[in-house]
Amino acid sequence: MPFASLVNFAPSSAPRLLINREAVGPFAACGGGDAPDGYFFFEADCDAGVTKLAQLAGMESELSILIAEAMGGLGP
């Protein structure tokens, strides 16, 4: 689970956002008021969650360009 452990490398003061279909680990307490400070959970699959985050940040067009560039490099 090397990718899952990346959250541990951020400073403890850094906010953490989990975009996933279910809350796991310390994020499981999100919504109940028992999550550690700075922990946030958005229930969605990855594509929908990142799209929503880009919309909220006003970066939807930039995300669309990145996706189009990435898809163009995949080939047939």
Secondary structure, DSSP 8 states (H G I E B T S, - for coil): -TGGGGGGGS-TTS-EEEEESS--GGGGGTTTT-S-TTEEEEES-HHHHHHHHHHHTT-HHHHHHHHHHHHHTT--
